[in-house]
C-alpha cells in the first residue's frame, strides 16, 4: 500500500496528540484531511483554524456519503471506542483502514528513523532530541507526542534532513511497526499490563522493538533496561556509572547545570533549558545520540540550553519568589517519583501541594501501593477521582482506597468540579497538578486563582 495513492485522509480520533501530528503532516502535504473526535479541545480548535474539518457527533453510516472509498485512507487510533458507529460503518463498507502506528511506519520508511521508546520520558526526550537536531546543521522531521514549546506544535518539518524523530509507543505494540535507524530506550518499567498481562511480556516486546534497529545504527539504553541491539549500543544514566553518564546536577543563578562524561572525556557546566533530574538523564542520552550523528559540542550545548520544554511536562505556569505552579503529565509511579525528587531538589524550603488525578482503573490497580508511597512525599495531597479514559470501573479500585493508603499529614479527596473553590492560597508554596486525564482543564482556572 502506498499512501501517495490516496487523496483524502480521514482520522478517527483526530484530537489525539499523535493523530493530530499526522493530520498536520498530511494537511501540509496537500491531502484533503478531515476527522472525528469525541470532544472539542484546544488542539482540535487549532487544527480547525489551520483548515482541517472536524466534527464531534458520531455520524455512523451517514459518513459514507461524504467519503469516496477509492480515494480515502482511514487512520484510526486504538483509543477509539470499538462500538463507534463510524468505525463499524467504515469497516463493514470495506474502506482502507490502518492504525496510526502503521501510518507512522509507512511515512518514516524513506528516512532514517530516530525512535524514542520507554514507558516514561518519551515525549520530553523526543522533543528535546528534535530541537537539538533542528537547530543544528543536520535538522530533522519529527512527530511528537506533545506540543513543543519551542515550535508550538507536535510536528516539525525540514526540507532536506534525512532524519525523522518519532515516539516509539509501546501501547498496543505500536512500536513494532517501525524500523528505526537508532533508538533511545528510557525505561522498560511495567505499564499497560491490561495489554501485556505481565512485566516480562512487556520487556519481551521492547526487545522485539530493539531487534528492529538498523545494524548500522545505535541503541542507547538507560543503564537499568535489559535489552540488546543488532549493532552498537551504549548505556546511559544520571548519578551512576554507565558508558555515558551525567552528574553534579545543580541549580545556580537560575540555570540548571550538569557535567557529562563519555570515553574519559568530560563536558562541564552543560546548561539545560528545563530543570529536573529525569530531564538531565534524558539529555544524557540525547548528547550520546547527537555525537553519533555528527553534531558538534557547540551545537549540542546550544540546543540543550535553548530548549523550552513541552506543554504539560514540568510546565511552569507561575514562577515567583513566593509561589510556584507547575503542571506535569506524570501518570506512573516512577514518573511521579522523578517529578517530586526534582521539586525537592529545586525548592527544598517550600511547602509542596500536589493535586493528582489517577489515570485508568487498571493502572491504579496495578500500582496502588507504589502510587501511595510516592504521593506520600507531598506535604499536602489533594486527590481527584480516577479518570477512566477507555475503561469501565473495577470494583474496589477507587481514589478513596488510594487515599487511605497514603501517609500525608494533610490529605483529602475532592471532586474535580469543586477543586478551584476548595484550593487555599498559601505563601512560600509549590502547587502541582499531576496526571494524564482531563486535569489539564483545571490549569487556567487554578492559575487565575493563584496569581
Secondary structure as the mmCIF struct_conf table of DSSP 4:
data_model
#
loop_
_struct_conf.conf_type_id
_struct_conf.id
_struct_conf.beg_label_comp_id
_struct_conf.beg_label_asym_id
_struct_conf.beg_label_seq_id
_struct_conf.end_label_comp_id
_struct_conf.end_label_asym_id
_struct_conf.end_label_seq_id
HELX_RH_3T_P HELX_RH_3T_P1 UNK A 3 UNK A 5
BEND BEND1 UNK A 7 UNK A 7
STRN STRN1 UNK A 8 UNK A 12
TURN_TY1_P TURN_TY1_P1 UNK A 13 UNK A 15
BEND BEND2 UNK A 16 UNK A 16
HELX_RH_AL_P HELX_RH_AL_P1 UNK A 17 UNK A 28
TURN_TY1_P TURN_TY1_P2 UNK A 29 UNK A 30
STRN STRN2 UNK A 32 UNK A 36
BEND BEND3 UNK A 38 UNK A 39
HELX_RH_AL_P HELX_RH_AL_P2 UNK A 42 UNK A 49
TURN_TY1_P TURN_TY1_P3 UNK A 50 UNK A 51
STRN STRN3 UNK A 53 UNK A 55
BEND BEND4 UNK A 57 UNK A 57
HELX_RH_3T_P HELX_RH_3T_P2 UNK A 60 UNK A 65
TURN_TY1_P TURN_TY1_P4 UNK A 66 UNK A 66
BEND BEND5 UNK A 67 UNK A 67
TURN_TY1_P TURN_TY1_P5 UNK A 69 UNK A 71
STRN STRN4 UNK A 72 UNK A 76
TURN_TY1_P TURN_TY1_P6 UNK A 78 UNK A 79
BEND BEND6 UNK A 80 UNK A 80
TURN_TY1_P TURN_TY1_P7 UNK A 82 UNK A 83
HELX_RH_AL_P HELX_RH_AL_P3 UNK A 85 UNK A 93
TURN_TY1_P TURN_TY1_P8 UNK A 94 UNK A 94
STRN STRN5 UNK A 96 UNK A 99
HELX_RH_AL_P HELX_RH_AL_P4 UNK A 100 UNK A 108
TURN_TY1_P TURN_TY1_P9 UNK A 109 UNK A 110
BEND BEND7 UNK A 111 UNK A 111
STRN STRN6 UNK A 112 UNK A 117
BEND BEND8 UNK A 118 UNK A 121
HELX_RH_AL_P HELX_RH_AL_P5 UNK A 122 UNK A 134
TURN_TY1_P TURN_TY1_P10 UNK A 135 UNK A 135
BEND BEND9 UNK A 136 UNK A 138
STRN STRN7 UNK A 141 UNK A 148
TURN_TY1_P TURN_TY1_P11 UNK A 149 UNK A 152
STRN STRN8 UNK A 153 UNK A 156
BEND BEND10 UNK A 159 UNK A 160
BEND BEND11 UNK A 162 UNK A 162
STRN STRN9 UNK A 163 UNK A 168
HELX_RH_3T_P HELX_RH_3T_P3 UNK A 171 UNK A 177
BEND BEND12 UNK A 181 UNK A 181
STRN STRN10 UNK A 182 UNK A 185
HELX_RH_AL_P HELX_RH_AL_P6 UNK A 193 UNK A 196
BEND BEND13 UNK A 197 UNK A 198
HELX_RH_AL_P HELX_RH_AL_P7 UNK A 199 UNK A 210
TURN_TY1_P TURN_TY1_P12 UNK A 211 UNK A 212
BEND BEND14 UNK A 213 UNK A 213
TURN_TY1_P TURN_TY1_P13 UNK A 215 UNK A 216
BEND BEND15 UNK A 217 UNK A 217
STRN STRN11 UNK A 218 UNK A 222
TURN_TY1_P TURN_TY1_P14 UNK A 223 UNK A 224
BEND BEND16 UNK A 230 UNK A 231
STRN STRN12 UNK A 232 UNK A 238
BEND BEND17 UNK A 239 UNK A 240
BEND BEND18 UNK A 242 UNK A 243
STRN STRN13 UNK A 244 UNK A 252
TURN_TY1_P TURN_TY1_P15 UNK A 253 UNK A 254
STRN STRN14 UNK A 255 UNK A 262
TURN_TY1_P TURN_TY1_P16 UNK A 263 UNK A 264
STRN STRN15 UNK A 265 UNK A 272
BEND BEND19 UNK A 273 UNK A 274
HELX_RH_AL_P HELX_RH_AL_P8 UNK A 277 UNK A 293
TURN_TY1_P TURN_TY1_P17 UNK A 294 UNK A 294
HELX_RH_AL_P HELX_RH_AL_P9 UNK A 297 UNK A 305
TURN_TY1_P TURN_TY1_P18 UNK A 306 UNK A 306
STRN STRN16 UNK A 310 UNK A 310
TURN_TY1_P TURN_TY1_P19 UNK A 311 UNK A 312
STRN STRN17 UNK A 313 UNK A 313
BEND BEND20 UNK A 314 UNK A 314
STRN STRN18 UNK A 315 UNK A 319
BEND BEND21 UNK A 321 UNK A 322
STRN STRN19 UNK A 323 UNK A 328
BEND BEND22 UNK A 332 UNK A 332
HELX_RH_AL_P HELX_RH_AL_P10 UNK A 333 UNK A 346
TURN_TY1_P TURN_TY1_P20 UNK A 348 UNK A 349
BEND BEND23 UNK A 350 UNK A 350
STRN STRN20 UNK A 351 UNK A 359
HELX_RH_AL_P HELX_RH_AL_P11 UNK A 361 UNK A 366
TURN_TY1_P TURN_TY1_P21 UNK A 367 UNK A 367
HELX_RH_AL_P HELX_RH_AL_P12 UNK A 368 UNK A 375
TURN_TY1_P TURN_TY1_P22 UNK A 376 UNK A 377
BEND BEND24 UNK A 378 UNK A 379
STRN STRN21 UNK A 380 UNK A 387
TURN_TY1_P TURN_TY1_P23 UNK A 389 UNK A 390
HELX_LH_PP_P HELX_LH_PP_P1 UNK A 391 UNK A 393
TURN_TY1_P TURN_TY1_P24 UNK A 395 UNK A 396
HELX_RH_AL_P HELX_RH_AL_P13 UNK A 399 UNK A 405
BEND BEND25 UNK A 409 UNK A 409
STRN STRN22 UNK A 410 UNK A 413
HELX_RH_3T_P HELX_RH_3T_P4 UNK A 416 UNK A 418
HELX_RH_AL_P HELX_RH_AL_P14 UNK A 419 UNK A 422
HELX_LH_PP_P HELX_LH_PP_P2 UNK A 423 UNK A 425
BEND BEND26 UNK A 427 UNK A 428
STRN STRN23 UNK A 429 UNK A 434
BEND BEND27 UNK A 436 UNK A 438
HELX_RH_3T_P HELX_RH_3T_P5 UNK A 439 UNK A 442
HELX_RH_AL_P HELX_RH_AL_P15 UNK A 443 UNK A 450
#
